[in-house]
């Protein structure tokens, strides 16, 4: 579970910053998932990403809300597979692609 302090800090950011934080988590997932020693870190990022997607959605335009909802489901599937020891083969590349997409949506690229 993500702490209340992280929740409150996340909500203080404007929407572009929130999307940027989620994009950063996705980029870390893409990078960290290459090394099996990062098992716990990736699991934590997958968990945090689900919350970030949920918390960013209420202030986002409808199209972005749909992207965030889809991303939240994707993160949940990845998390389940990661914890079961059968990570999705496409997780690394898809996480990076989604990170880039969110940065563009936020106007941060």
N, C-alpha and C positions, 0 to 999 in steps of 0.2 A: 504494500500500500504506500502511496506517495504521501508525504507528510503535509500537514496543514500549512506549514511555513512555505513549502514549495508551491502549494496551491495559491496562497495569497500573493506571493511574489509573482507568479505567473500571471495572475489576473490584473496586476498593476500595469503590465505592459500593454501597449496598444496592439491591435490585431496583427499588424505586420511583425511586431516583435514576437508575438505568440507563435505565429506561423514559422518564424525564423528559429525559435527554440525547438519546435517540433522537427523542422528540417535538420537541425543540428543533431538531434537524437537519431534521426534516420541515417544520417551520414556516419555517425558513430557505430550504429548497428552494422552498416555495410563494411566499415573498416574493422571493427572488433570481431566480427563473426568469422574472420579468417583464421583466428587463433583459438584452438580449443581451451586454452587457459583462461579465456575471457568469458567462460560460460555464465558466471554469475553477473558480470557486467552487462552482457547482452540481455539476459533475462530481466534485469532491472530497467534497461532502456526500453525493452518491449512493453513492460508494465507502465512505465512513465509515459511512453508515447500514446498509449490508449487514453490515459487521463488527459494529456495535453490536447488530443484531438477532441475529446468531449468538452473540455473547458473553453476551447477556442471557438467552437461551433456557434454558440448563441449570438455572438457579435459579428458573424461572418455573413456575407451575401448567400443567398440560397444555393447558388452553384458551388460555392466553396463548402457550404455545409454538406452537400452531397459527397464531395471529395473527401471531406473529413470523416464522414460516416463510413464510407467505403474503406478508408485507411484504417479506421478503428477495428473493423472486422478483420482486415488483413493482418493487423498486428496481433489480434487475438489468436488467429490461426497459427501465425508464426510462433507466437509464444508457446502455445500448446505443443506444437511440433518440436520446438527447441527444447522444452523441458522433458519431453519424451525421448530425446536423443535422436530424432529423425528430422533435422531441420530441412525446410524447403530448399531445394537446390537453387531456386531463383531468388532467394531472400536477399542475398548480397546485392545483386544488380538491381532488383526491384526497389530495395530500400534507397539506393542512390538515385534512381530515377524519380522516386516520389519526393526525395529531398530536393532535387533540382526543381521539380514541379512546384513545390510549396514556396521555394525561394522566389520563383517567378511570380506566383500569385501574390506574394507579399510585396513585390516590387523591390526585392533585395538583390537582384542580379543585374 
